[in-house]
Amino acid sequence: MTVMKRGIALLATCALGSLGSVSVQAAIEADAGWSRQTPPGITVGVGYFTLKNTGSKTRELLKITAPQAAAIEIDRTSTDAQGVTRMWPVGKLEIAPGQTVKLAPNGLHIMLRGLKQPLLPGQTVPVTMLFADEPPVTVVLQVRALSDMPMSHDMPMSHEHH
């Protein structure tokens, strides 16, 4: 191998080696996380936060986990013209480039199912989301007391899917 070929091979090897150490900047940002205290005996909680896609590609949410819950799903609550409120699981969540998705009471929210212990005021719940082609994104839910907020339709008291 000539000196020139060896130099090119060495440069290529260094360039490829440095690619493994480059950190990937997350396109999805999550913040403003909060949850409600769970009443005694209730093993289902709720979570709210904001997601923003700062990248150039649509990102699909694949999975959500939290150490305090056996399973997490995204649900939507809505009230029809007759005042009937319903909640159902959202099959897929995609966030387009530049889009902000707000998970809030009486709309999109996460359900923390199979809570291992009650959620108490002042606690925090780290929630990790896995998106396609994206490093894991974690948001911390601050647990608020029930007495600090009005009742709403997506309280964790009876979540039956209609």
C-alpha positions, 0 to 999 in steps of 0.5 A, spaced: 500 500 500 502 506 498 503 512 503 498 516 499 493 510 500 495 509 507 494 516 509 487 516 506 485 509 509 487 512 516 483 519 515 477 514 513 478 510 519 479 516 524 473 520 521 468 513 522 471 512 529 469 519 531 462 518 528 461 513 534 462 519 539 457 524 536 451 525 540 445 526 537 441 532 539 434 530 540 428 533 536 423 532 541 422 537 547 418 535 553 416 540 559 411 542 563 410 535 566 405 534 572 400 529 575 394 529 580 395 526 586 391 519 586 385 518 591 386 512 596 385 505 593 386 508 585 391 504 581 390 509 575 393 516 574 394 521 569 399 525 566 400 532 562 406 535 559 407 539 552 411 536 546 415 540 541 418 537 535 424 542 533 426 537 528 425 537 520 422 530 520 415 527 523 416 523 529 412 517 531 411 515 539 413 508 540 412 507 547 412 510 554 414 508 561 415 510 568 418 506 574 411 507 578 407 504 573 406 497 569 403 500 563 402 507 560 397 509 554 395 516 551 388 517 551 383 523 549 377 525 552 372 529 549 365 532 550 360 532 545 354 537 544 350 533 549 355 534 554 357 526 554 364 526 556 368 520 553 375 517 553 378 512 548 386 510 547 389 514 541 392 508 537 398 513 534 401 519 536 405 523 531 408 530 531 410 533 525 416 538 524 415 545 528 408 542 531 407 542 539 402 537 542 399 539 549 397 534 553 392 537 558 385 536 562 379 534 557 384 533 551 390 528 550 393 525 556 397 519 559 394 514 563 399 511 568 396 504 569 397 499 575 401 504 579 405 501 584 404 506 590 399 512 590 401 518 587 402 523 593 403 531 592 410 533 592 412 527 588 415 526 582 414 521 576 419 521 571 416 519 564 420 516 558 418 516 551 421 512 545 420 515 539 422 512 532 429 515 530 430 519 536 434 518 543 429 517 549 426 523 551 424 524 559 419 529 562 418 529 570 411 530 572 410 534 578 404 531 583 399 536 585 394 535 590 387 534 588 385 540 593 389 544 588 385 544 582 378 543 580 375 536 578 375 534 571 372 529 566 379 525 566 380 524 573 383 518 575 377 515 578 373 511 573 377 510 566 372 506 562 373 506 555 367 507 551 
